Amino acid sequence: MVYDFIVNRILKGIWCQFKWGAISLTDPIFYLFFSFGFVGLYVPEPDLKLSLGVLFLKALFEEFFFRFLLQEGIDRLFKYQWKLGPLSLANFLASLTFACVHLVHQPAHWALLTFVPSLAFGYIWQRYRSLVSVTLIHFAYNAFLFYQFM
């Protein structure tokens, strides 16, 4: 009985993630934020070259940790009340943590540059509460920056 309850809750959560992810695909705001990823084509190329599969898994893992766990946890702690304009305090704290974690594997200037895209990812999370939506946008940003199209 407890097992069925847990499985049903998990399946319902997965269904909600995909449902809200599909809804985000009908919203022009989603495509506006997606298009910001094209800036990565004009940034000097980093030394790191990764496959599309690795870039997708990296985006999924980072968004699961920084949005689904960290940002959502902080938002719940503050009862979704602390906001500065359209951005929550949880988004700022999760984005700051995101940038600091990137200091481990990237030069300081690259790590600090992750703060602004992270705010965009956090906003997408706030808007849709969908891991699918935020992972797609994060993947697009990474792909335009790290993947060699030619």
N, C-alpha and C positions, 0 to 999 in steps of 0.2 A: 504494500500500500504506500509506504513512504517512498519507495523506489519509483513507483508510477507518478507520484506527485512531483518528484525531482525531475524526472524525464520530461513530464509535461511542461514544467516551468522552463526548462532549458529549450525545448522545442518552440514554445511560445516566444521566448526571447530571441531566438534565431529568426523566427518568422517576422517579428517586429523589426529587426535589423534590416531584413531584405525589403519589407514593405515600405519603410521610411526611406531606404536607399532608392527604391523605384520612384517614390514621390519626389525625391530630390532631383531626379532626372527630368522632371517636367518644370522645374523652377529656373528662370533665367539667372538668378543669383548664383546657382551652382555653376552654370557655364561661364559666368563672369569670373568667378574665382578659379575655375579650371583654366581659363585663358591666360591668367596671370603666370601660369607655368611656362609660357612661351618666352618669358624673360630669360629663362635658363639657357636658351639658345644663344643669347648675346653676352652672357657672362663668360669671362675667361675660363677655359676648361680646367677643371681640377685634375690632379694626377690620377685620380681613381677612376677606373673603367669597370662597370659591372653589367651583367646580363639583365635582360628585362625580368626574368624570373626572380633573380636575387633582389632586384629593385622592388618588385611587388611584395615579396615576403618581408623585406625590410620595412616597407611602408605599413604593411599589415601589423607586424609586431610592434613597431613604434606607436602606431595609433591605438592599438589595443592597450598598451601600457599607459601612454600619456593622456589619451582622451577618455577611453572607456573606464580605466581604473583611477588614474590620478585626478584628471580634471573633474570627472563626474563625482569622485569621492570628496573633493574639496567643495564642489558646488553643493553637495548634500550636507556637508558639515556646516556651511554657511546658509543653508536652506534657500539657495538660489537667490539671495537678496543683494549681495554685494556686486554692483555693476558700475562701470564707467562707460556711459554711452551704450553701444551695442555689445561691449565686451565685458565678461564677468571677471571678477578677481581671480577665480579659479583658472580662467584662460591665461591671465598674465603669469600666475605662479607656475602653471604647467609649461608655458612657453619658456619661461626663465629656466626651469629645470631642463627642458628639452635642449636649449642652447648650451647649458653647462655640461650636459652629458656628451654633447658633440665635441667638447674640448678634448675628450679622451683620444679621439681618433682623427681629429682634423686640426689644422692650424687655427689659431685664435680668430683670425679675421673670417674664416669660413664658418666657424662655430657660431660666432656672433651674428653672422648673416642669416642663420637659421631662425632667429627670434621672430622676425617679421612674418615669414611663411608659417611659422608655428601659430602665430596669432590668427592667421587666416584659417588654418586647420581647426583651431579651437572655435572660431566663429561658425564654421560649417558644422562642427559637433553640436554647438549650442542650438543651431537652427534646426537640425534634422534629428539629432541624437541617433545617428546611424553610423556604425563602423564602416559600412559599405561606402557611403558617400565620402567620408573623410579619407578613407584609404585610397579611393580612386583619385582624388585630388592630390594627395601626397605622392602617389605613384606617378602621376603626370608631372609634377614638379621635379621629382627625382629623374624621371626618364629624359626630360628635356635638358637636364643639367649633366647627368652622368652617362647616358647611353650615346654611343657613337652611331649616328644614322648613316654615315657614309663610310 
